[in-house]
Amino acid sequence: MIHLNWKDAPTIKTIRCTNTDAKKYLVSNVLTVGKEYEVKNETEEFYFIIDNTGLVGGYYKDYFA
Protein backbone atom coordinates (compact mmCIF):
# COMPACT_ATOMS: atom_id res chain seq x y z
CA MET A 1 0.00 0.00 0.00
CA ILE A 2 2.84 2.31 -0.91
CA HIS A 3 0.45 4.54 -2.87
CA LEU A 4 -0.95 5.88 0.41
CA ASN A 5 2.34 7.72 1.04
CA TRP A 6 2.81 9.23 -2.43
CA LYS A 7 1.27 12.59 -1.56
CA ASP A 8 3.89 13.18 1.15
CA ALA A 9 6.75 11.63 -0.86
CA PRO A 10 9.47 13.85 -2.31
CA THR A 11 8.81 15.16 -5.81
CA ILE A 12 10.70 13.26 -8.53
CA LYS A 13 10.36 16.04 -11.12
CA THR A 14 7.87 18.56 -12.44
CA ILE A 15 6.09 18.28 -15.78
CA ARG A 16 3.90 20.62 -17.81
CA CYS A 17 0.46 19.63 -19.08
CA THR A 18 0.30 20.14 -22.85
CA ASN A 19 -3.25 19.01 -23.61
CA THR A 20 -6.41 17.57 -22.13
CA ASP A 21 -7.70 15.98 -25.34
CA ALA A 22 -8.71 12.58 -24.05
CA LYS A 23 -10.46 10.09 -26.31
CA LYS A 24 -12.11 8.08 -23.55
CA TYR A 25 -11.75 9.91 -20.23
CA LEU A 26 -12.63 13.40 -19.01
CA VAL A 27 -9.44 14.98 -17.68
CA SER A 28 -10.09 18.67 -18.35
CA ASN A 29 -11.67 19.07 -14.91
CA VAL A 30 -8.53 17.87 -13.06
CA LEU A 31 -5.70 19.02 -15.38
CA THR A 32 -4.99 22.51 -16.70
CA VAL A 33 -3.09 23.07 -19.95
CA GLY A 34 0.14 24.97 -19.28
CA LYS A 35 0.25 24.23 -15.56
CA GLU A 36 3.18 22.37 -14.03
CA TYR A 37 2.55 19.37 -11.81
CA GLU A 38 4.73 17.51 -9.30
CA VAL A 39 5.47 13.90 -10.25
CA LYS A 40 5.28 11.62 -7.22
CA ASN A 41 5.73 8.32 -9.07
CA GLU A 42 6.20 7.20 -12.65
CA THR A 43 5.65 4.01 -14.61
CA GLU A 44 6.23 3.17 -18.25
CA GLU A 45 2.76 4.42 -19.22
CA PHE A 46 1.61 6.77 -16.42
CA TYR A 47 2.65 9.74 -14.31
CA PHE A 48 1.24 9.90 -10.79
CA ILE A 49 0.85 13.58 -9.96
CA ILE A 50 -0.93 15.86 -7.54
CA ASP A 51 -3.72 17.18 -9.76
CA ASN A 52 -6.07 20.17 -9.39
CA THR A 53 -8.12 18.33 -6.76
CA GLY A 54 -5.10 18.18 -4.44
CA LEU A 55 -4.98 14.39 -4.58
CA VAL A 56 -2.61 12.01 -6.33
CA GLY A 57 -3.95 10.75 -9.65
CA GLY A 58 -2.49 8.60 -12.40
CA TYR A 59 -2.54 10.03 -15.95
CA TYR A 60 -1.24 8.84 -19.30
CA LYS A 61 2.05 10.43 -20.33
CA ASP A 62 0.34 11.71 -23.51
CA TYR A 63 -0.97 14.74 -21.61
CA PHE A 64 2.45 16.04 -20.60
CA ALA A 65 5.71 17.29 -22.11
C-alpha positions as CSV (number, residue, x, y, z in Angstrom):
1,M,0.0,0.0,0.0
2,I,2.8,2.3,-0.9
3,H,0.5,4.5,-2.9
4,L,-0.9,5.9,0.4
5,N,2.3,7.7,1.0
6,W,2.8,9.2,-2.4
7,K,1.3,12.6,-1.6
8,D,3.9,13.2,1.1
9,A,6.8,11.6,-0.9
10,P,9.5,13.9,-2.3
11,T,8.8,15.2,-5.8
12,I,10.7,13.3,-8.5
13,K,10.4,16.0,-11.1
14,T,7.9,18.6,-12.4
15,I,6.1,18.3,-15.8
16,R,3.9,20.6,-17.8
17,C,0.5,19.6,-19.1
18,T,0.3,20.1,-22.9
19,N,-3.2,19.0,-23.6
20,T,-6.4,17.6,-22.1
21,D,-7.7,16.0,-25.3
22,A,-8.7,12.6,-24.1
23,K,-10.5,10.1,-26.3
24,K,-12.1,8.1,-23.6
25,Y,-11.7,9.9,-20.2
26,L,-12.6,13.4,-19.0
27,V,-9.4,15.0,-17.7
28,S,-10.1,18.7,-18.4
29,N,-11.7,19.1,-14.9
30,V,-8.5,17.9,-13.1
31,L,-5.7,19.0,-15.4
32,T,-5.0,22.5,-16.7
33,V,-3.1,23.1,-19.9
34,G,0.1,25.0,-19.3
35,K,0.2,24.2,-15.6
36,E,3.2,22.4,-14.0
37,Y,2.6,19.4,-11.8
38,E,4.7,17.5,-9.3
39,V,5.5,13.9,-10.3
40,K,5.3,11.6,-7.2
41,N,5.7,8.3,-9.1
42,E,6.2,7.2,-12.7
43,T,5.6,4.0,-14.6
44,E,6.2,3.2,-18.2
45,E,2.8,4.4,-19.2
46,F,1.6,6.8,-16.4
47,Y,2.6,9.7,-14.3
48,F,1.2,9.9,-10.8
49,I,0.9,13.6,-10.0
50,I,-0.9,15.9,-7.5
51,D,-3.7,17.2,-9.8
52,N,-6.1,20.2,-9.4
53,T,-8.1,18.3,-6.8
54,G,-5.1,18.2,-4.4
55,L,-5.0,14.4,-4.6
56,V,-2.6,12.0,-6.3
57,G,-4.0,10.7,-9.6
58,G,-2.5,8.6,-12.4
59,Y,-2.5,10.0,-15.9
60,Y,-1.2,8.8,-19.3
61,K,2.1,10.4,-20.3
62,D,0.3,11.7,-23.5
63,Y,-1.0,14.7,-21.6
64,F,2.5,16.0,-20.6
65,A,5.7,17.3,-22.1
